[in-house]
Amino acid sequence: MNCFVKHCMLFSLLLLGIGNGEKQIGRRRAVPVLYLQGSHYEVGFDVGRIFSSMIKNFMATYENLRDFEKEYKTPDGRRAYDTTLSNMKKRYPFYVKEMQGIADGANVSFYQLFLLQMDDLIGTVNDNHIPRDDTGGCSSVGFSTPENSILGHTEDAFSETLNHFYIMSAHIIPTPEDREQGAVEERFSSLCYAGHLPGYTMGYNGNGLVFSINTLSPLVLKPGNTPRTFITRALLAAKSFYDAERILLDEGLGIGNGFSVNMIWTDSWGARQLYNVEVAPNLNANKSLLNVHKYDKEPLVHCNRYQRANVTEVVGPIIDSSAARLEAIHAHPPPKNRKDIEDIISDQTGKEFTVFQDRDTIIKTITAGVFDLAKRTWSIYINKPNVSEPVAILPIRFPMLDEAQ
C-alpha cells in the first residue's frame, strides 16, 4: 500500500473520529502560546508536561510515525538511527537533552520523538535511491523596503497536524555543562509541531532574525548526517546572517536532507536584509550544499522545490504542488504592502493545489503567519488572512540586539 493510499485511509478515519481518542473537532481557531525559561532540559520538560495530551494524540494518529518505526526495526534503519543519534550527541548534546526533556515531561518514548526529527532520513533509508512521492506545501512570500519588511508564510503539513501545534516563547539559560559543550543563551519564539524541536516552521529570535522554512526533497539523502530539524533548531541561536550561514553549512558533517530558509535580518541600526538560502546534502563533502540569494528589490517567493541550487529532486506531488503554487503566486502583481502579502498567501485559485490549502486533502494549511517588521508584530491566522482576523498577535522582540546598541 503506497503512502498516498495510507494517508487517504487515515484521513477518512479521522473524519469519522476513529483512532485518535477524540471526536472530529474540525479546524480550531486556537493558538496555544507557552512562555518558558530555564535550561534546555527544563524547557523541554515543561513543553512536554503542559502539552502532553496533544503530543500523545499526535503521535497516536500520525501515520508517518508508523512507517518510521517499521524502518527503525530493520538493520539499515537501526544503523541510521544509531549513527544519527550518536552524531547529534556529539554536535548538539544540549538539543538532545531538550528532546529528552520533552519525552520525560510528556511521558512518551524518546526514540519515537527522535524518529520524528529524522523524518525522511529514516522513512526512506531502505529505498534511498528510488523516486519518492513526497508531499508538502509551505509557501513563503516577502519583500523589504526602507519603510518596511513583510514576510508571509503558510504552514502546511499532513492533515493529522491540524490542531496539533503550539508556539513556545523561550529564554534558554544553559547549564555550565551545556555551555562547555557549546550552548549559548537563547531567546526565541517558534511555532512547533507537537513533540518536535522548535525551529522547523516559522518564528524569530532575539538577535534580529525573523524566518520561515520550506521543506525541500533531494532525491538522494544522507542518513546519519544532521537532520534538518537540528539545523533549524540551531538557527534559533544565530547571532547574525553570517553566523546562520555557518550553522547551515554544518562543517564536518553536513545536512542529511533538505529545506530552504527565508530570513529577514535586522541589525542594531534598524536596517533590514532579506535572504533565502536553499540547503541540500553535499554528496561530495562533509558539509551542506548552500545556495544564498539576497533580495534587494524583487520580492522573495519560495515553495517546496529548489529554485536555484543544482539538486536532483524527487518527482511527484511536492513538485507538482510547488509548480502550481508558484504559478498562482506570480499571477499576482509584486507585493508592495501587507495587504498584498495577505492576498497572495490566501490564494485558492488552483484547481488541484492551492496556496492556502483547506480542502479535504493530505496536506493542509494548519496556520499562516505574517511578520510585520515596521510594527514588530507576528500575526497568526487559522483561516485565510485576507478574510479573517489573526487569532493571535505576538510582539517581535529583539532584546539581545537592543542590548548591543
Contacts in CASP RR format, 6 or more apart in sequence:
PFRMAT RR
TARGET T0000
AUTHOR 0000-0000-0000
METHOD contacts of the structure
MODEL  1
MNCFVKHCMLFSLLLLGIGNGEKQIGRRRAVPVLYLQGSHYEVGFDVGRI
FSSMIKNFMATYENLRDFEKEYKTPDGRRAYDTTLSNMKKRYPFYVKEMQ
GIADGANVSFYQLFLLQMDDLIGTVNDNHIPRDDTGGCSSVGFSTPENSI
LGHTEDAFSETLNHFYIMSAHIIPTPEDREQGAVEERFSSLCYAGHLPGY
TMGYNGNGLVFSINTLSPLVLKPGNTPRTFITRALLAAKSFYDAERILLD
EGLGIGNGFSVNMIWTDSWGARQLYNVEVAPNLNANKSLLNVHKYDKEPL
VHCNRYQRANVTEVVGPIIDSSAARLEAIHAHPPPKNRKDIEDIISDQTG
KEFTVFQDRDTIIKTITAGVFDLAKRTWSIYINKPNVSEPVAILPIRFPM
LDEAQ
2 133 0 8 1.000
3 67 0 8 1.000
3 133 0 8 1.000
3 135 0 8 1.000
4 133 0 8 1.000
4 135 0 8 1.000
4 317 0 8 1.000
4 362 0 8 1.000
6 63 0 8 1.000
7 63 0 8 1.000
7 135 0 8 1.000
7 158 0 8 1.000
7 159 0 8 1.000
7 362 0 8 1.000
8 362 0 8 1.000
10 61 0 8 1.000
10 63 0 8 1.000
10 160 0 8 1.000
11 159 0 8 1.000
11 360 0 8 1.000
11 362 0 8 1.000
13 19 0 8 1.000
14 20 0 8 1.000
14 24 0 8 1.000
14 61 0 8 1.000
14 159 0 8 1.000
14 160 0 8 1.000
15 24 0 8 1.000
15 360 0 8 1.000
16 24 0 8 1.000
17 23 0 8 1.000
17 24 0 8 1.000
19 60 0 8 1.000
19 61 0 8 1.000
20 57 0 8 1.000
20 60 0 8 1.000
20 61 0 8 1.000
21 57 0 8 1.000
21 60 0 8 1.000
22 57 0 8 1.000
25 163 0 8 1.000
26 162 0 8 1.000
26 163 0 8 1.000
27 162 0 8 1.000
27 163 0 8 1.000
27 358 0 8 1.000
27 382 0 8 1.000
27 383 0 8 1.000
28 163 0 8 1.000
28 382 0 8 1.000
29 382 0 8 1.000
29 383 0 8 1.000
29 391 0 8 1.000
30 163 0 8 1.000
30 382 0 8 1.000
30 391 0 8 1.000
31 166 0 8 1.000
31 167 0 8 1.000
31 367 0 8 1.000
31 380 0 8 1.000
31 382 0 8 1.000
31 391 0 8 1.000
31 392 0 8 1.000
32 51 0 8 1.000
32 166 0 8 1.000
32 167 0 8 1.000
33 166 0 8 1.000
33 167 0 8 1.000
33 168 0 8 1.000
33 169 0 8 1.000
33 392 0 8 1.000
33 394 0 8 1.000
34 46 0 8 1.000
34 47 0 8 1.000
34 50 0 8 1.000
34 51 0 8 1.000
34 166 0 8 1.000
34 167 0 8 1.000
34 168 0 8 1.000
34 169 0 8 1.000
35 169 0 8 1.000
35 170 0 8 1.000
36 42 0 8 1.000
36 43 0 8 1.000
36 44 0 8 1.000
36 46 0 8 1.000
36 47 0 8 1.000
36 168 0 8 1.000
36 169 0 8 1.000
36 170 0 8 1.000
36 171 0 8 1.000
37 43 0 8 1.000
37 170 0 8 1.000
37 171 0 8 1.000
37 173 0 8 1.000
38 170 0 8 1.000
38 171 0 8 1.000
38 172 0 8 1.000
38 173 0 8 1.000
39 97 0 8 1.000
39 172 0 8 1.000
39 173 0 8 1.000
39 174 0 8 1.000
39 175 0 8 1.000
39 178 0 8 1.000
40 94 0 8 1.000
40 95 0 8 1.000
40 97 0 8 1.000
40 98 0 8 1.000
40 172 0 8 1.000
40 174 0 8 1.000
40 175 0 8 1.000
40 178 0 8 1.000
40 183 0 8 1.000
41 97 0 8 1.000
41 98 0 8 1.000
41 100 0 8 1.000
41 101 0 8 1.000
42 101 0 8 1.000
43 98 0 8 1.000
43 168 0 8 1.000
43 170 0 8 1.000
43 172 0 8 1.000
44 98 0 8 1.000
44 99 0 8 1.000
44 101 0 8 1.000
44 102 0 8 1.000
44 105 0 8 1.000
45 101 0 8 1.000
45 102 0 8 1.000
45 104 0 8 1.000
45 105 0 8 1.000
46 105 0 8 1.000
47 101 0 8 1.000
47 102 0 8 1.000
47 105 0 8 1.000
47 166 0 8 1.000
47 168 0 8 1.000
47 192 0 8 1.000
47 195 0 8 1.000
48 55 0 8 1.000
48 101 0 8 1.000
48 102 0 8 1.000
48 103 0 8 1.000
48 104 0 8 1.000
48 105 0 8 1.000
48 106 0 8 1.000
48 195 0 8 1.000
49 105 0 8 1.000
49 106 0 8 1.000
51 106 0 8 1.000
51 166 0 8 1.000
51 194 0 8 1.000
51 195 0 8 1.000
52 105 0 8 1.000
52 106 0 8 1.000
52 107 0 8 1.000
52 108 0 8 1.000
54 164 0 8 1.000
54 166 0 8 1.000
54 194 0 8 1.000
55 102 0 8 1.000
55 106 0 8 1.000
55 108 0 8 1.000
55 194 0 8 1.000
55 195 0 8 1.000
56 106 0 8 1.000
56 107 0 8 1.000
56 108 0 8 1.000
57 164 0 8 1.000
57 194 0 8 1.000
58 160 0 8 1.000
58 161 0 8 1.000
58 164 0 8 1.000
58 193 0 8 1.000
58 194 0 8 1.000
58 195 0 8 1.000
59 65 0 8 1.000
59 108 0 8 1.000
59 112 0 8 1.000
59 116 0 8 1.000
59 194 0 8 1.000
59 195 0 8 1.000
61 160 0 8 1.000
62 116 0 8 1.000
62 158 0 8 1.000
62 160 0 8 1.000
62 161 0 8 1.000
63 158 0 8 1.000
63 160 0 8 1.000
64 119 0 8 1.000
64 123 0 8 1.000
64 158 0 8 1.000
65 112 0 8 1.000
65 115 0 8 1.000
65 116 0 8 1.000
67 123 0 8 1.000
68 115 0 8 1.000
68 116 0 8 1.000
68 118 0 8 1.000
68 119 0 8 1.000
68 122 0 8 1.000
68 123 0 8 1.000
69 112 0 8 1.000
69 115 0 8 1.000
71 77 0 8 1.000
71 122 0 8 1.000
71 123 0 8 1.000
71 125 0 8 1.000
71 126 0 8 1.000
72 78 0 8 1.000
72 81 0 8 1.000
72 111 0 8 1.000
72 115 0 8 1.000
72 122 0 8 1.000
74 125 0 8 1.000
74 126 0 8 1.000
76 125 0 8 1.000
76 126 0 8 1.000
77 122 0 8 1.000
77 125 0 8 1.000
77 126 0 8 1.000
77 223 0 8 1.000
80 118 0 8 1.000
80 121 0 8 1.000
80 122 0 8 1.000
80 125 0 8 1.000
80 223 0 8 1.000
80 224 0 8 1.000
81 111 0 8 1.000
81 114 0 8 1.000
81 115 0 8 1.000
81 118 0 8 1.000
81 122 0 8 1.000
83 223 0 8 1.000
83 224 0 8 1.000
84 114 0 8 1.000
84 118 0 8 1.000
84 121 0 8 1.000
84 223 0 8 1.000
84 224 0 8 1.000
84 225 0 8 1.000
84 227 0 8 1.000
85 96 0 8 1.000
85 114 0 8 1.000
87 224 0 8 1.000
87 225 0 8 1.000
87 226 0 8 1.000
87 253 0 8 1.000
88 95 0 8 1.000
88 96 0 8 1.000
88 226 0 8 1.000
88 227 0 8 1.000
88 230 0 8 1.000
89 96 0 8 1.000
91 226 0 8 1.000
91 230 0 8 1.000
91 253 0 8 1.000
92 230 0 8 1.000
92 233 0 8 1.000
92 234 0 8 1.000
93 178 0 8 1.000
93 181 0 8 1.000
94 174 0 8 1.000
94 178 0 8 1.000
94 181 0 8 1.000
94 182 0 8 1.000
94 183 0 8 1.000
95 197 0 8 1.000
95 230 0 8 1.000
95 233 0 8 1.000
95 234 0 8 1.000
97 178 0 8 1.000
98 197 0 8 1.000
98 233 0 8 1.000
99 110 0 8 1.000
99 113 0 8 1.000
99 114 0 8 1.000
99 117 0 8 1.000
99 197 0 8 1.000
100 110 0 8 1.000
102 108 0 8 1.000
102 113 0 8 1.000
102 195 0 8 1.000
103 109 0 8 1.000
103 110 0 8 1.000
103 113 0 8 1.000
106 195 0 8 1.000
108 195 0 8 1.000
113 195 0 8 1.000
113 196 0 8 1.000
115 122 0 8 1.000
116 193 0 8 1.000
116 195 0 8 1.000
116 196 0 8 1.000
117 196 0 8 1.000
117 197 0 8 1.000
117 227 0 8 1.000
117 229 0 8 1.000
117 230 0 8 1.000
118 223 0 8 1.000
118 227 0 8 1.000
119 227 0 8 1.000
119 228 0 8 1.000
119 229 0 8 1.000
119 257 0 8 1.000
120 132 0 8 1.000
120 134 0 8 1.000
120 217 0 8 1.000
120 221 0 8 1.000
120 257 0 8 1.000
121 221 0 8 1.000
121 222 0 8 1.000
121 223 0 8 1.000
121 224 0 8 1.000
121 225 0 8 1.000
121 227 0 8 1.000
121 256 0 8 1.000
121 257 0 8 1.000
122 223 0 8 1.000
124 132 0 8 1.000
124 221 0 8 1.000
125 223 0 8 1.000
128 220 0 8 1.000
128 221 0 8 1.000
128 223 0 8 1.000
129 219 0 8 1.000
129 220 0 8 1.000
131 219 0 8 1.000
131 314 0 8 1.000
131 315 0 8 1.000
131 316 0 8 1.000
132 217 0 8 1.000
132 219 0 8 1.000
132 314 0 8 1.000
133 314 0 8 1.000
133 315 0 8 1.000
133 316 0 8 1.000
133 317 0 8 1.000
134 217 0 8 1.000
134 314 0 8 1.000
134 316 0 8 1.000
134 317 0 8 1.000
134 318 0 8 1.000
135 158 0 8 1.000
135 317 0 8 1.000
135 318 0 8 1.000
135 321 0 8 1.000
135 362 0 8 1.000
135 363 0 8 1.000
136 156 0 8 1.000
136 157 0 8 1.000
136 215 0 8 1.000
136 304 0 8 1.000
136 317 0 8 1.000
136 318 0 8 1.000
136 321 0 8 1.000
136 363 0 8 1.000
137 154 0 8 1.000
137 156 0 8 1.000
137 215 0 8 1.000
137 303 0 8 1.000
137 304 0 8 1.000
137 318 0 8 1.000
137 321 0 8 1.000
137 322 0 8 1.000
137 325 0 8 1.000
137 357 0 8 1.000
137 363 0 8 1.000
138 153 0 8 1.000
138 154 0 8 1.000
138 155 0 8 1.000
138 156 0 8 1.000
138 212 0 8 1.000
138 213 0 8 1.000
138 214 0 8 1.000
138 215 0 8 1.000
138 303 0 8 1.000
138 304 0 8 1.000
139 153 0 8 1.000
139 154 0 8 1.000
139 156 0 8 1.000
139 214 0 8 1.000
139 302 0 8 1.000
139 303 0 8 1.000
139 325 0 8 1.000
139 329 0 8 1.000
139 345 0 8 1.000
139 355 0 8 1.000
140 151 0 8 1.000
140 152 0 8 1.000
140 153 0 8 1.000
140 154 0 8 1.000
140 212 0 8 1.000
140 214 0 8 1.000
140 262 0 8 1.000
140 300 0 8 1.000
140 301 0 8 1.000
140 302 0 8 1.000
140 303 0 8 1.000
141 151 0 8 1.000
141 152 0 8 1.000
141 153 0 8 1.000
141 299 0 8 1.000
141 300 0 8 1.000
141 301 0 8 1.000
141 329 0 8 1.000
141 335 0 8 1.000
141 341 0 8 1.000
141 344 0 8 1.000
141 345 0 8 1.000
142 149 0 8 1.000
142 150 0 8 1.000
142 151 0 8 1.000
142 152 0 8 1.000
142 262 0 8 1.000
142 274 0 8 1.000
142 295 0 8 1.000
142 299 0 8 1.000
142 300 0 8 1.000
142 301 0 8 1.000
142 335 0 8 1.000
142 341 0 8 1.000
143 149 0 8 1.000
143 150 0 8 1.000
143 274 0 8 1.000
143 295 0 8 1.000
143 299 0 8 1.000
143 300 0 8 1.000
143 334 0 8 1.000
143 335 0 8 1.000
143 336 0 8 1.000
143 341 0 8 1.000
144 264 0 8 1.000
144 272 0 8 1.000
144 273 0 8 1.000
144 274 0 8 1.000
144 295 0 8 1.000
147 374 0 8 1.000
148 337 0 8 1.000
148 338 0 8 1.000
148 372 0 8 1.000
148 373 0 8 1.000
148 374 0 8 1.000
149 210 0 8 1.000
149 264 0 8 1.000
149 272 0 8 1.000
149 274 0 8 1.000
149 371 0 8 1.000
149 373 0 8 1.000
149 374 0 8 1.000
150 335 0 8 1.000
150 337 0 8 1.000
150 338 0 8 1.000
150 341 0 8 1.000
150 370 0 8 1.000
150 371 0 8 1.000
150 372 0 8 1.000
150 373 0 8 1.000
151 210 0 8 1.000
151 212 0 8 1.000
151 262 0 8 1.000
151 264 0 8 1.000
151 274 0 8 1.000
151 300 0 8 1.000
151 341 0 8 1.000
151 370 0 8 1.000
151 371 0 8 1.000
152 212 0 8 1.000
152 341 0 8 1.000
152 345 0 8 1.000
152 368 0 8 1.000
152 369 0 8 1.000
152 370 0 8 1.000
152 371 0 8 1.000
153 202 0 8 1.000
153 212 0 8 1.000
153 262 0 8 1.000
153 345 0 8 1.000
153 368 0 8 1.000
153 369 0 8 1.000
153 370 0 8 1.000
153 371 0 8 1.000
154 345 0 8 1.000
154 355 0 8 1.000
154 356 0 8 1.000
154 357 0 8 1.000
154 365 0 8 1.000
154 368 0 8 1.000
154 369 0 8 1.000
155 165 0 8 1.000
155 191 0 8 1.000
155 201 0 8 1.000
155 202 0 8 1.000
155 365 0 8 1.000
155 366 0 8 1.000
155 367 0 8 1.000
155 368 0 8 1.000
155 369 0 8 1.000
156 357 0 8 1.000
156 363 0 8 1.000
156 364 0 8 1.000
156 365 0 8 1.000
156 366 0 8 1.000
157 193 0 8 1.000
157 363 0 8 1.000
157 364 0 8 1.000
157 366 0 8 1.000
158 362 0 8 1.000
158 363 0 8 1.000
158 364 0 8 1.000
159 361 0 8 1.000
159 362 0 8 1.000
159 363 0 8 1.000
159 364 0 8 1.000
161 193 0 8 1.000
161 194 0 8 1.000
161 364 0 8 1.000
161 366 0 8 1.000
162 364 0 8 1.000
162 366 0 8 1.000
163 366 0 8 1.000
164 193 0 8 1.000
164 194 0 8 1.000
165 191 0 8 1.000
165 192 0 8 1.000
165 193 0 8 1.000
165 194 0 8 1.000
165 201 0 8 1.000
165 366 0 8 1.000
165 367 0 8 1.000
166 191 0 8 1.000
166 192 0 8 1.000
166 194 0 8 1.000
167 189 0 8 1.000
167 190 0 8 1.000
167 191 0 8 1.000
167 192 0 8 1.000
167 380 0 8 1.000
167 392 0 8 1.000
167 394 0 8 1.000
168 189 0 8 1.000
168 190 0 8 1.000
168 192 0 8 1.000
168 198 0 8 1.000
169 188 0 8 1.000
169 189 0 8 1.000
169 394 0 8 1.000
170 186 0 8 1.000
170 187 0 8 1.000
170 188 0 8 1.000
170 189 0 8 1.000
170 198 0 8 1.000
171 185 0 8 1.000
171 186 0 8 1.000
171 187 0 8 1.000
172 183 0 8 1.000
172 185 0 8 1.000
172 186 0 8 1.000
172 187 0 8 1.000
173 185 0 8 1.000
174 182 0 8 1.000
174 183 0 8 1.000
174 184 0 8 1.000
174 185 0 8 1.000
175 183 0 8 1.000
184 237 0 8 1.000
185 400 0 8 1.000
186 205 0 8 1.000
186 236 0 8 1.000
186 237 0 8 1.000
187 205 0 8 1.000
187 206 0 8 1.000
187 397 0 8 1.000
187 399 0 8 1.000
187 400 0 8 1.000
188 198 0 8 1.000
188 199 0 8 1.000
188 203 0 8 1.000
188 204 0 8 1.000
188 205 0 8 1.000
188 206 0 8 1.000
188 236 0 8 1.000
188 237 0 8 1.000
189 203 0 8 1.000
189 204 0 8 1.000
189 378 0 8 1.000
189 394 0 8 1.000
190 198 0 8 1.000
190 199 0 8 1.000
190 201 0 8 1.000
190 202 0 8 1.000
190 203 0 8 1.000
190 236 0 8 1.000
191 198 0 8 1.000
191 199 0 8 1.000
191 201 0 8 1.000
191 202 0 8 1.000
191 203 0 8 1.000
191 367 0 8 1.000
191 380 0 8 1.000
192 198 0 8 1.000
192 199 0 8 1.000
192 201 0 8 1.000
193 200 0 8 1.000
193 201 0 8 1.000
196 229 0 8 1.000
197 229 0 8 1.000
197 230 0 8 1.000
197 232 0 8 1.000
197 233 0 8 1.000
198 233 0 8 1.000
198 236 0 8 1.000
199 211 0 8 1.000
199 213 0 8 1.000
199 229 0 8 1.000
199 232 0 8 1.000
199 233 0 8 1.000
199 235 0 8 1.000
199 236 0 8 1.000
200 213 0 8 1.000
200 228 0 8 1.000
200 229 0 8 1.000
200 232 0 8 1.000
200 233 0 8 1.000
200 259 0 8 1.000
201 212 0 8 1.000
201 213 0 8 1.000
202 211 0 8 1.000
202 212 0 8 1.000
202 213 0 8 1.000
202 369 0 8 1.000
202 371 0 8 1.000
203 210 0 8 1.000
203 211 0 8 1.000
203 212 0 8 1.000
203 371 0 8 1.000
203 378 0 8 1.000
204 210 0 8 1.000
204 211 0 8 1.000
204 371 0 8 1.000
204 378 0 8 1.000
204 396 0 8 1.000
204 398 0 8 1.000
205 235 0 8 1.000
205 236 0 8 1.000
205 237 0 8 1.000
205 238 0 8 1.000
205 400 0 8 1.000
206 397 0 8 1.000
206 398 0 8 1.000
206 399 0 8 1.000
206 400 0 8 1.000
206 401 0 8 1.000
207 238 0 8 1.000
207 239 0 8 1.000
207 240 0 8 1.000
207 398 0 8 1.000
207 400 0 8 1.000
207 401 0 8 1.000
208 265 0 8 1.000
208 266 0 8 1.000
208 267 0 8 1.000
208 398 0 8 1.000
208 400 0 8 1.000
208 401 0 8 1.000
209 235 0 8 1.000
209 238 0 8 1.000
209 244 0 8 1.000
209 263 0 8 1.000
209 264 0 8 1.000
209 265 0 8 1.000
210 263 0 8 1.000
210 264 0 8 1.000
210 266 0 8 1.000
210 371 0 8 1.000
210 373 0 8 1.000
210 378 0 8 1.000
210 396 0 8 1.000
211 235 0 8 1.000
211 261 0 8 1.000
211 262 0 8 1.000
211 263 0 8 1.000
211 264 0 8 1.000
212 261 0 8 1.000
212 262 0 8 1.000
213 232 0 8 1.000
213 259 0 8 1.000
213 260 0 8 1.000
213 261 0 8 1.000
213 262 0 8 1.000
214 259 0 8 1.000
214 260 0 8 1.000
214 261 0 8 1.000
214 262 0 8 1.000
214 302 0 8 1.000
214 303 0 8 1.000
214 304 0 8 1.000
215 258 0 8 1.000
215 259 0 8 1.000
215 304 0 8 1.000
215 318 0 8 1.000
216 258 0 8 1.000
216 259 0 8 1.000
216 260 0 8 1.000
216 278 0 8 1.000
216 279 0 8 1.000
216 280 0 8 1.000
216 304 0 8 1.000
216 305 0 8 1.000
216 306 0 8 1.000
216 311 0 8 1.000
216 313 0 8 1.000
217 257 0 8 1.000
217 258 0 8 1.000
217 304 0 8 1.000
217 313 0 8 1.000
217 314 0 8 1.000
217 318 0 8 1.000
217 319 0 8 1.000
218 257 0 8 1.000
218 258 0 8 1.000
218 280 0 8 1.000
218 281 0 8 1.000
218 306 0 8 1.000
218 311 0 8 1.000
218 312 0 8 1.000
218 313 0 8 1.000
218 314 0 8 1.000
219 312 0 8 1.000
219 313 0 8 1.000
219 314 0 8 1.000
220 281 0 8 1.000
220 283 0 8 1.000
220 312 0 8 1.000
221 256 0 8 1.000
221 257 0 8 1.000
221 281 0 8 1.000
222 254 0 8 1.000
222 255 0 8 1.000
222 256 0 8 1.000
222 257 0 8 1.000
222 281 0 8 1.000
222 283 0 8 1.000
223 256 0 8 1.000
224 256 0 8 1.000
225 253 0 8 1.000
225 254 0 8 1.000
225 255 0 8 1.000
225 256 0 8 1.000
225 281 0 8 1.000
226 250 0 8 1.000
226 253 0 8 1.000
226 254 0 8 1.000
226 255 0 8 1.000
226 256 0 8 1.000
227 255 0 8 1.000
227 256 0 8 1.000
227 257 0 8 1.000
228 255 0 8 1.000
228 256 0 8 1.000
228 257 0 8 1.000
228 258 0 8 1.000
228 259 0 8 1.000
228 279 0 8 1.000
231 247 0 8 1.000
231 248 0 8 1.000
231 250 0 8 1.000
231 255 0 8 1.000
231 279 0 8 1.000
231 288 0 8 1.000
232 259 0 8 1.000
232 261 0 8 1.000
234 247 0 8 1.000
235 244 0 8 1.000
235 247 0 8 1.000
235 248 0 8 1.000
235 261 0 8 1.000
237 247 0 8 1.000
238 244 0 8 1.000
238 247 0 8 1.000
239 400 0 8 1.000
240 265 0 8 1.000
241 263 0 8 1.000
241 265 0 8 1.000
241 273 0 8 1.000
241 275 0 8 1.000
244 261 0 8 1.000
244 263 0 8 1.000
244 277 0 8 1.000
245 277 0 8 1.000
245 290 0 8 1.000
245 292 0 8 1.000
248 255 0 8 1.000
248 261 0 8 1.000
248 277 0 8 1.000
248 279 0 8 1.000
248 288 0 8 1.000
248 290 0 8 1.000
249 287 0 8 1.000
249 288 0 8 1.000
249 290 0 8 1.000
250 287 0 8 1.000
250 288 0 8 1.000
251 286 0 8 1.000
251 287 0 8 1.000
252 286 0 8 1.000
252 287 0 8 1.000
253 286 0 8 1.000
253 287 0 8 1.000
254 281 0 8 1.000
254 282 0 8 1.000
254 286 0 8 1.000
254 287 0 8 1.000
254 288 0 8 1.000
255 279 0 8 1.000
255 280 0 8 1.000
255 281 0 8 1.000
255 288 0 8 1.000
256 281 0 8 1.000
257 281 0 8 1.000
258 279 0 8 1.000
258 280 0 8 1.000
258 281 0 8 1.000
259 279 0 8 1.000
260 276 0 8 1.000
260 277 0 8 1.000
260 278 0 8 1.000
260 279 0 8 1.000
260 302 0 8 1.000
260 306 0 8 1.000
261 276 0 8 1.000
261 277 0 8 1.000
261 279 0 8 1.000
262 274 0 8 1.000
262 275 0 8 1.000
262 276 0 8 1.000
262 300 0 8 1.000
262 302 0 8 1.000
263 274 0 8 1.000
263 275 0 8 1.000
263 276 0 8 1.000
263 277 0 8 1.000
264 272 0 8 1.000
264 273 0 8 1.000
264 274 0 8 1.000
264 275 0 8 1.000
264 371 0 8 1.000
264 373 0 8 1.000
265 272 0 8 1.000
265 273 0 8 1.000
265 275 0 8 1.000
266 272 0 8 1.000
266 373 0 8 1.000
266 398 0 8 1.000
266 401 0 8 1.000
267 273 0 8 1.000
267 401 0 8 1.000
268 401 0 8 1.000
268 402 0 8 1.000
268 404 0 8 1.000
268 405 0 8 1.000
272 373 0 8 1.000
273 294 0 8 1.000
274 294 0 8 1.000
274 295 0 8 1.000
274 300 0 8 1.000
275 292 0 8 1.000
275 293 0 8 1.000
275 294 0 8 1.000
275 295 0 8 1.000
276 292 0 8 1.000
276 293 0 8 1.000
276 295 0 8 1.000
276 300 0 8 1.000
276 302 0 8 1.000
277 290 0 8 1.000
277 291 0 8 1.000
277 292 0 8 1.000
277 293 0 8 1.000
278 290 0 8 1.000
278 291 0 8 1.000
278 306 0 8 1.000
278 307 0 8 1.000
278 308 0 8 1.000
278 309 0 8 1.000
278 311 0 8 1.000
279 288 0 8 1.000
279 289 0 8 1.000
279 290 0 8 1.000
280 288 0 8 1.000
280 289 0 8 1.000
280 306 0 8 1.000
280 309 0 8 1.000
280 311 0 8 1.000
281 288 0 8 1.000
281 289 0 8 1.000
282 288 0 8 1.000
282 289 0 8 1.000
289 309 0 8 1.000
289 311 0 8 1.000
290 309 0 8 1.000
291 306 0 8 1.000
291 308 0 8 1.000
291 309 0 8 1.000
293 308 0 8 1.000
298 334 0 8 1.000
299 334 0 8 1.000
299 335 0 8 1.000
301 326 0 8 1.000
301 329 0 8 1.000
301 330 0 8 1.000
303 321 0 8 1.000
303 322 0 8 1.000
303 325 0 8 1.000
303 326 0 8 1.000
303 329 0 8 1.000
304 318 0 8 1.000
304 319 0 8 1.000
304 321 0 8 1.000
304 322 0 8 1.000
305 313 0 8 1.000
305 318 0 8 1.000
305 319 0 8 1.000
305 322 0 8 1.000
305 323 0 8 1.000
306 313 0 8 1.000
313 319 0 8 1.000
317 363 0 8 1.000
320 352 0 8 1.000
320 353 0 8 1.000
321 352 0 8 1.000
321 353 0 8 1.000
321 363 0 8 1.000
324 350 0 8 1.000
324 352 0 8 1.000
324 353 0 8 1.000
324 354 0 8 1.000
325 353 0 8 1.000
325 354 0 8 1.000
325 355 0 8 1.000
328 347 0 8 1.000
328 349 0 8 1.000
328 350 0 8 1.000
328 354 0 8 1.000
328 355 0 8 1.000
329 344 0 8 1.000
329 347 0 8 1.000
329 355 0 8 1.000
331 349 0 8 1.000
332 340 0 8 1.000
332 343 0 8 1.000
332 344 0 8 1.000
332 347 0 8 1.000
333 340 0 8 1.000
334 340 0 8 1.000
335 341 0 8 1.000
335 344 0 8 1.000
338 370 0 8 1.000
338 372 0 8 1.000
339 386 0 8 1.000
341 370 0 8 1.000
342 370 0 8 1.000
342 385 0 8 1.000
342 386 0 8 1.000
343 386 0 8 1.000
344 355 0 8 1.000
345 355 0 8 1.000
345 356 0 8 1.000
345 368 0 8 1.000
345 369 0 8 1.000
345 370 0 8 1.000
345 385 0 8 1.000
346 355 0 8 1.000
346 356 0 8 1.000
346 368 0 8 1.000
346 384 0 8 1.000
346 385 0 8 1.000
346 386 0 8 1.000
346 387 0 8 1.000
347 354 0 8 1.000
347 355 0 8 1.000
347 356 0 8 1.000
348 354 0 8 1.000
348 355 0 8 1.000
348 356 0 8 1.000
348 358 0 8 1.000
348 384 0 8 1.000
356 365 0 8 1.000
356 368 0 8 1.000
356 384 0 8 1.000
357 363 0 8 1.000
357 364 0 8 1.000
357 365 0 8 1.000
358 364 0 8 1.000
358 365 0 8 1.000
358 383 0 8 1.000
358 384 0 8 1.000
367 380 0 8 1.000
367 381 0 8 1.000
367 382 0 8 1.000
368 380 0 8 1.000
368 381 0 8 1.000
368 384 0 8 1.000
368 385 0 8 1.000
369 378 0 8 1.000
369 379 0 8 1.000
369 380 0 8 1.000
369 381 0 8 1.000
369 385 0 8 1.000
370 378 0 8 1.000
370 379 0 8 1.000
370 381 0 8 1.000
370 385 0 8 1.000
370 390 0 8 1.000
371 377 0 8 1.000
371 378 0 8 1.000
371 396 0 8 1.000
372 378 0 8 1.000
372 379 0 8 1.000
373 396 0 8 1.000
376 395 0 8 1.000
376 396 0 8 1.000
376 397 0 8 1.000
377 393 0 8 1.000
377 394 0 8 1.000
377 395 0 8 1.000
377 396 0 8 1.000
378 393 0 8 1.000
378 394 0 8 1.000
378 395 0 8 1.000
378 396 0 8 1.000
379 385 0 8 1.000
379 390 0 8 1.000
379 392 0 8 1.000
379 393 0 8 1.000
379 394 0 8 1.000
380 390 0 8 1.000
380 391 0 8 1.000
380 392 0 8 1.000
380 393 0 8 1.000
380 394 0 8 1.000
381 388 0 8 1.000
381 390 0 8 1.000
381 391 0 8 1.000
382 388 0 8 1.000
382 391 0 8 1.000
END
